[in-house]
Amino acid sequence: RNPCWTQGIDCSGCPRRKKGHDDEVGWDIDVLGATDESEAEEETSMARKLSPERWSIGNVTEDWCVWDTGDLSDVLTTDHAIGLLQTGVDSGKAFYLAVGYHKPHLPWIAKQEFFDLYPIENITLAKVKTLDDSIPPIAYNDNDSESPWEPLDDYSARIARRAYYAATSGMDHEIGRLLDALDESGVADNTAILLHSDHGWQLGERAGWRKNTNWENGVRVPFMVAVPWMPQTAGTRTDHFAELVDVMPTLAELAGIPTPSTKLGDRLDPVEGVSLVPALDGSEVVKTAAFSQYPRKPKDLDVPWQNNGIDHSDPSKFEYMGYSVRVDEWRYTEWYPWNGETLEANWTSIYASELYDWRGSDNTNMDYDLFENTNLANSRGCEVVLLELKALLRRQFKPRGL
């Protein structure tokens, strides 16, 4: 049983977001997804009528729109979340409220005031605009550039970056409205907040756009925690590792709720994540590596970067899986053929590998253009670190007995 009142709302009004994708046992009210769908559908239809050339192609240079309400789905999400917040306060019980915003997911819709924050002439560009020959092309996701060696022209890249920034600022404004409501509710001083994204984004680096890679830009996310009763953590930053699997145990400890004590399947621990509470003030390291994985489905291995997307594909249709580990000074990735019947990688046949040097980086003030531009997997002098990272990666991903 849930020891507190729990409620979530995800991308309110998102036309493709339907109910039925969440565990009903975990929530007290059934309002997840597709709330006020007709209003959001109307917004999308109107935007398409205003700029049909943008919406018919879907390229990042065209899939954006200035709209006088901003992104209506996120506006509706905030409105509904504020109501749920008040319901939680009125319940007199401890409560958990999960709020999911759509932006900066495409299409990038924002008010003019948020576009005005980013004059086109001030938009910077990626410093490395093409894929280095040392990097296996399967690591690249087929996207809005013509190829890994033919990036968008500079003006188009600036347009896309500006729209992304504007949409992000519009979403940030909605979070501000929700936080204002929390301040006015009277419970802000005993409410912990955890803000995170579900993935990163490429913005033209190595001719890449969108999220679908194991590179730092694709897998690194914003991760902020505010705990009023831990004032020593306020305003601090840490370069310690954290993963999204750590969200649940972190919030559980902050709320004084025990995590499951029963082992699940063949996992070594009851839950995969760990509580990050000891690391919030930067005084303790709770993990020394972060892991990610991403599949590929290339139609032609002679051009593995082309038509290799897996969006909305069943895992049985994947062709390759990329497994990646990030430690303080390195990122290491291995690509393996994928068995669609067993849904496992063929661990006896490595297809490609990547090793990137992160030594000297400042993880709290990142310049993403400086790293992961040259693959060192075949370079002399890296043999020892390769063996160490290969063992670490396989301990995480390779099933026992294989």
C-alpha positions as CSV (number, residue, x, y, z in Angstrom):
1,R,0.0,0.0,0.0
2,N,1.1,3.6,-0.7
3,P,1.9,5.3,2.6
4,C,1.0,8.7,1.1
5,W,-1.3,10.3,-1.5
6,T,0.2,9.9,-4.9
7,Q,-0.7,11.5,-8.2
8,G,1.0,12.1,-11.6
9,I,0.3,13.9,-14.8
10,D,2.4,13.5,-17.9
11,C,2.3,15.9,-20.9
12,S,-1.3,16.9,-20.4
13,G,-3.0,17.1,-23.7
14,C,-0.2,15.4,-25.6
15,P,-2.1,14.1,-28.6
16,R,-0.1,10.8,-28.8
17,R,-0.1,10.2,-25.0
18,K,-2.8,7.7,-24.0
19,K,-3.8,6.2,-20.8
20,G,-2.9,2.7,-19.9
21,H,0.9,3.0,-19.9
22,D,1.2,3.3,-16.1
23,D,0.8,1.0,-13.1
24,E,-2.7,1.9,-11.7
25,V,-1.7,0.5,-8.3
26,G,0.8,3.4,-7.9
27,W,-1.7,6.2,-8.3
28,D,-4.7,7.5,-6.3
29,I,-6.6,9.2,-9.2
30,D,-6.8,8.1,-12.8
31,V,-5.9,11.2,-14.7
32,L,-2.6,10.2,-16.3
33,G,-2.2,11.3,-19.9
34,A,-4.5,12.7,-22.6
35,T,-6.2,15.3,-20.3
36,D,-7.9,18.1,-22.3
37,E,-6.7,16.3,-25.5
38,S,-9.2,18.2,-27.7
39,E,-7.7,21.6,-26.7
40,A,-4.2,20.5,-27.5
41,E,-5.2,18.8,-30.8
42,E,-6.9,22.1,-31.7
43,E,-3.6,24.0,-31.0
44,T,-1.6,21.5,-33.1
45,S,-4.1,21.8,-36.0
46,M,-4.0,25.6,-35.9
47,A,-0.2,25.6,-35.9
48,R,-0.2,23.4,-39.0
49,K,-2.6,25.7,-40.8
50,L,-0.4,28.7,-39.9
51,S,2.8,27.1,-41.2
52,P,2.1,23.9,-43.1
53,E,5.5,23.8,-44.6
54,R,7.0,23.5,-41.1
55,W,4.8,20.7,-39.9
56,S,4.7,18.6,-43.0
57,I,8.5,17.9,-43.1
58,G,9.4,17.6,-39.5
59,N,13.0,18.8,-39.9
60,V,14.3,20.7,-36.8
61,T,14.7,23.8,-38.9
62,E,11.0,23.8,-39.6
63,D,9.2,22.0,-36.8
64,W,8.7,25.1,-34.6
65,C,6.1,27.8,-34.2
66,V,5.5,31.1,-32.4
67,W,2.2,30.8,-30.6
68,D,0.5,33.4,-28.4
69,T,-0.3,30.9,-25.6
70,G,3.0,29.1,-25.7
71,D,2.8,25.4,-25.8
72,L,-0.8,24.7,-24.7
73,S,-0.1,21.2,-23.5
74,D,2.4,22.4,-21.0
75,V,0.1,25.3,-19.9
76,L,-2.7,22.8,-19.3
77,T,-0.3,20.5,-17.4
78,T,0.6,23.3,-15.0
79,D,-3.0,24.3,-14.5
80,H,-3.9,20.7,-13.7
81,A,-0.9,20.2,-11.5
82,I,-1.7,23.2,-9.4
83,G,-5.1,21.7,-8.8
84,L,-3.6,18.4,-7.9
85,L,-1.2,20.2,-5.6
86,Q,-4.0,21.8,-3.7
87,T,-5.8,18.5,-3.5
88,G,-2.7,17.0,-1.9
89,V,-2.5,19.8,0.6
90,D,-6.2,19.5,1.4
91,S,-5.9,15.8,2.0
92,G,-3.8,16.4,5.1
93,K,-1.5,13.5,4.1
94,A,2.0,13.4,2.8
95,F,1.8,13.5,-1.0
96,Y,3.8,12.7,-4.0
97,L,3.1,14.7,-7.2
98,A,4.8,13.7,-10.5
99,V,4.5,16.3,-13.3
100,G,5.8,15.7,-16.8
101,Y,6.3,18.5,-19.3
102,H,6.3,18.0,-23.1
103,K,8.8,20.7,-24.1
104,P,11.5,21.0,-25.4
105,H,10.2,18.0,-27.3
106,L,9.4,18.7,-30.9
107,P,7.5,20.7,-32.2
108,W,9.1,23.7,-30.6
109,I,6.2,26.0,-29.7
110,A,6.8,29.1,-27.6
111,K,5.6,32.6,-27.1
112,Q,7.3,35.4,-29.0
113,E,8.8,36.7,-25.7
114,F,10.8,33.5,-25.3
115,F,12.1,33.7,-28.9
116,D,13.1,37.3,-28.2
117,L,15.4,36.1,-25.4
118,Y,17.6,34.6,-28.1
119,P,18.4,37.0,-31.0
120,I,19.4,34.9,-34.1
121,E,22.7,36.8,-34.4
122,N,23.7,35.7,-30.9
123,I,23.1,32.0,-31.4
124,T,26.4,30.1,-31.4
125,L,27.1,27.0,-33.4
126,A,28.7,23.6,-32.8
127,K,32.5,23.9,-33.0
128,V,32.8,20.3,-34.5
129,K,30.2,20.0,-37.2
130,T,31.1,16.6,-38.8
131,L,31.8,13.1,-37.6
132,D,35.5,12.2,-37.3
133,D,36.7,9.2,-39.3
134,S,37.8,7.4,-36.1
135,I,34.2,7.1,-34.9
136,P,32.1,4.1,-36.1
137,P,29.2,5.5,-38.2
138,I,26.7,3.2,-36.4
139,A,27.2,5.5,-33.4
140,Y,25.6,8.3,-35.4
141,N,21.8,8.6,-35.5
142,D,20.2,9.3,-38.9
143,N,18.7,12.8,-38.4
144,D,18.2,16.2,-40.0
145,S,21.6,16.6,-41.5
146,E,22.2,15.0,-44.9
147,S,24.9,12.8,-43.5
148,P,27.5,12.7,-40.7
149,W,29.8,14.7,-43.0
150,E,27.1,17.1,-44.5
151,P,25.8,19.2,-41.6
152,L,23.0,21.7,-41.7
153,D,24.0,25.1,-43.0
154,D,24.9,27.6,-40.3
155,Y,21.7,29.7,-40.7
156,S,19.5,26.7,-40.4
157,A,21.4,25.4,-37.4
158,R,20.9,28.8,-35.7
159,I,17.2,28.7,-36.4
160,A,16.9,25.3,-34.9
161,R,19.0,26.1,-31.8
162,R,17.0,29.3,-31.2
163,A,13.7,27.4,-31.4
164,Y,15.0,24.8,-29.0
165,Y,16.1,27.4,-26.5
166,A,12.8,29.3,-26.8
167,A,10.8,26.1,-26.1
168,T,13.0,25.3,-23.2
169,S,12.4,28.8,-21.7
170,G,8.7,28.4,-22.2
171,M,8.7,25.2,-20.3
172,D,10.9,26.8,-17.6
173,H,8.2,29.5,-17.2
174,E,5.6,26.8,-16.6
175,I,7.7,25.2,-13.9
176,G,8.0,28.7,-12.3
177,R,4.2,28.9,-12.2
178,L,4.0,25.6,-10.4
179,L,6.7,26.5,-7.9
180,D,4.9,29.8,-7.2
181,A,1.8,27.8,-6.4
182,L,3.8,25.6,-4.1
183,D,5.1,28.7,-2.3
184,E,1.5,29.9,-1.9
185,S,0.3,26.5,-0.6
186,G,2.0,26.7,2.7
187,V,3.9,23.4,2.4
188,A,7.0,24.5,0.5
189,D,9.2,24.3,3.5
190,N,8.6,20.6,3.9
191,T,8.4,19.6,0.3
192,A,11.4,18.1,-1.6
193,I,11.6,18.8,-5.3
194,L,13.5,16.7,-7.9
195,L,13.7,18.1,-11.4
196,H,15.1,16.0,-14.3
197,S,14.8,15.3,-18.0
198,D,14.5,11.8,-19.6
199,H,17.3,12.3,-22.1
200,G,19.7,14.9,-23.6
201,W,19.8,16.4,-27.1
202,Q,22.3,16.9,-30.0
203,L,22.2,20.4,-31.4
204,G,24.5,20.1,-34.4
205,E,27.5,18.6,-32.7
206,R,29.2,16.1,-35.1
207,A,26.3,16.9,-37.6
208,G,24.0,15.3,-35.0
209,W,20.5,16.4,-34.0
210,R,17.9,14.8,-31.6
211,K,18.5,12.4,-28.8
212,N,19.2,9.0,-30.2
213,T,22.8,8.3,-29.2
214,N,25.1,7.0,-26.4
215,W,27.1,10.2,-26.6
216,E,27.2,12.6,-23.7
217,N,24.8,15.1,-25.4
218,G,22.2,12.4,-25.8
219,V,22.3,10.7,-22.4
220,R,23.3,13.4,-19.9
221,V,20.3,15.1,-18.3
222,P,19.6,18.1,-16.0
223,F,19.2,16.8,-12.4
224,M,18.4,19.2,-9.6
225,V,17.2,18.5,-6.1
226,A,15.9,21.0,-3.6
227,V,15.5,19.9,0.1
228,P,14.4,22.7,2.4
229,W,15.4,20.8,5.5
230,M,19.0,20.3,4.2
231,P,20.1,24.0,4.0
232,Q,23.7,23.0,3.5
233,T,22.8,21.7,0.0
234,A,21.2,24.9,-1.2
235,G,23.0,26.3,-4.3
236,T,25.7,23.6,-4.3
237,R,26.8,21.7,-7.4
238,T,28.6,18.4,-7.6
239,D,30.3,16.5,-10.4
240,H,29.5,13.1,-8.8
241,F,27.7,10.6,-10.9
242,A,23.9,10.1,-10.8
243,E,21.5,8.1,-12.9
244,L,17.7,8.2,-13.4
245,V,17.4,4.8,-11.7
246,D,18.4,6.7,-8.5
247,V,15.3,8.9,-8.5
248,M,13.0,6.5,-6.6
249,P,15.4,5.5,-3.8
250,T,16.5,9.2,-3.4
251,L,12.9,10.4,-3.1
252,A,12.0,7.4,-0.8
253,E,14.8,8.3,1.6
254,L,13.8,12.0,1.6
255,A,10.2,11.0,2.4
256,G,11.2,8.5,5.0
257,I,9.8,5.6,3.0
258,P,11.7,2.3,2.9
259,T,12.6,0.9,-0.5
260,P,11.6,-2.7,-1.4
261,S,13.6,-5.3,0.6
262,T,12.7,-8.2,-1.6
263,K,15.1,-9.2,-4.5
264,L,13.5,-8.9,-7.9
265,G,14.4,-11.7,-10.4
266,D,18.2,-12.2,-10.5
267,R,19.2,-8.7,-9.6
268,L,21.8,-8.4,-6.9
269,D,19.9,-5.7,-5.1
270,P,16.1,-5.1,-4.5
271,V,16.2,-2.0,-6.7
272,E,18.7,-0.9,-9.3
273,G,19.2,2.6,-8.1
274,V,20.8,4.0,-5.0
275,S,19.8,7.0,-2.8
276,L,21.7,10.1,-3.8
277,V,21.0,11.9,-0.5
278,P,24.5,11.4,0.9
279,A,25.9,13.1,-2.2
280,L,23.6,16.1,-2.3
281,D,26.1,18.4,-0.6
282,G,29.0,16.9,-2.6
283,S,30.6,15.4,0.5
284,E,30.1,11.7,-0.4
285,V,30.5,9.7,-3.6
286,V,27.7,7.1,-4.0
287,K,28.6,5.8,-7.4
288,T,31.6,6.0,-9.8
289,A,30.0,5.2,-13.1
290,A,26.9,5.8,-15.2
291,F,25.5,3.4,-17.8
292,S,23.4,3.8,-20.9
293,Q,22.4,1.7,-24.0
294,Y,20.8,2.5,-27.3
295,P,19.8,0.2,-30.2
296,R,20.2,0.6,-34.0
297,K,18.3,-0.9,-37.0
298,P,20.4,0.0,-40.1
299,K,18.8,-1.0,-43.4
300,D,22.2,-1.3,-45.1
301,L,25.5,-2.0,-43.2
302,D,27.5,-0.4,-46.0
303,V,26.0,2.9,-44.7
304,P,25.1,2.0,-41.0
305,W,24.4,5.7,-40.2
306,Q,21.6,5.9,-42.7
307,N,18.0,4.8,-41.9
308,N,19.1,3.3,-38.6
309,G,16.4,4.7,-36.3
310,I,14.4,2.4,-34.0
311,D,11.6,4.8,-32.8
312,H,8.3,2.8,-32.3
313,S,10.1,-0.4,-33.3
314,D,9.6,-3.7,-31.4
315,P,12.8,-4.9,-29.7
316,S,12.7,-8.0,-31.8
317,K,13.3,-5.8,-34.8
318,F,16.6,-4.3,-33.5
319,E,19.8,-5.2,-35.3
320,Y,22.5,-3.8,-33.0
321,M,22.7,-2.6,-29.4
322,G,25.2,-0.1,-28.1
323,Y,26.2,-0.3,-24.5
324,S,28.0,2.6,-22.9
325,V,29.8,3.3,-19.5
326,R,30.9,6.8,-18.4
327,V,33.5,7.1,-15.6
328,D,35.3,10.2,-14.4
329,E,37.9,10.3,-17.2
330,W,36.5,8.2,-20.0
331,R,33.4,7.0,-21.9
332,Y,33.5,3.6,-23.4
333,T,30.9,2.1,-25.8
334,E,30.6,-1.3,-27.4
335,W,28.2,-2.3,-30.3
336,Y,27.0,-5.9,-30.6
337,P,24.7,-7.7,-33.0
338,W,21.2,-8.1,-31.5
339,N,19.3,-11.4,-31.3
340,G,15.6,-10.5,-31.9
341,E,14.4,-13.9,-30.6
342,T,16.3,-14.0,-27.3
343,L,16.3,-10.2,-27.0
344,E,20.0,-10.4,-26.0
345,A,23.2,-9.2,-27.6
346,N,25.5,-11.6,-29.2
347,W,28.4,-11.1,-26.8
348,T,30.8,-13.2,-28.7
349,S,30.8,-10.9,-31.8
350,I,31.6,-7.2,-31.1
351,Y,30.8,-5.0,-34.1
352,A,32.5,-1.7,-33.1
353,S,33.8,0.2,-30.0
354,E,34.4,3.8,-28.9
355,L,36.7,5.3,-26.3
356,Y,36.6,9.0,-25.5
357,D,39.0,10.9,-23.3
358,W,37.3,13.1,-20.6
359,R,40.4,13.9,-18.7
360,G,40.6,17.6,-17.8
361,S,36.9,18.2,-18.1
362,D,35.0,20.4,-15.6
363,N,31.8,18.4,-15.2
364,T,30.0,21.3,-13.5
365,N,30.6,23.8,-16.3
366,M,30.6,21.7,-19.4
367,D,31.7,22.7,-22.9
368,Y,30.3,19.7,-24.9
369,D,32.2,20.8,-28.0
370,L,35.5,19.8,-26.5
371,F,34.9,16.1,-26.0
372,E,33.9,12.9,-27.7
373,N,35.2,14.1,-31.1
374,T,37.9,11.5,-31.5
375,N,37.6,7.8,-30.9
376,L,40.7,6.3,-29.1
377,A,39.6,2.7,-29.0
378,N,42.3,1.7,-31.5
379,S,45.0,4.0,-30.2
380,R,48.2,2.9,-28.6
381,G,48.6,3.5,-24.9
382,C,44.9,2.9,-24.1
383,E,45.1,-0.9,-23.7
384,V,44.9,-0.9,-19.9
385,V,41.9,1.5,-19.6
386,L,40.1,-0.4,-22.4
387,L,40.4,-3.7,-20.5
388,E,39.1,-2.1,-17.3
389,L,36.2,-0.4,-18.9
390,K,35.3,-3.5,-21.0
391,A,35.1,-5.5,-17.7
392,L,33.0,-2.8,-16.0
393,L,30.6,-2.6,-19.0
394,R,30.2,-6.4,-19.2
395,R,29.5,-6.7,-15.4
396,Q,26.7,-4.3,-15.9
397,F,25.1,-5.6,-19.1
398,K,26.2,-9.1,-19.9
399,P,23.7,-11.7,-18.5
400,R,25.0,-14.3,-16.1
401,G,26.0,-17.5,-17.8
402,L,26.9,-16.0,-21.2
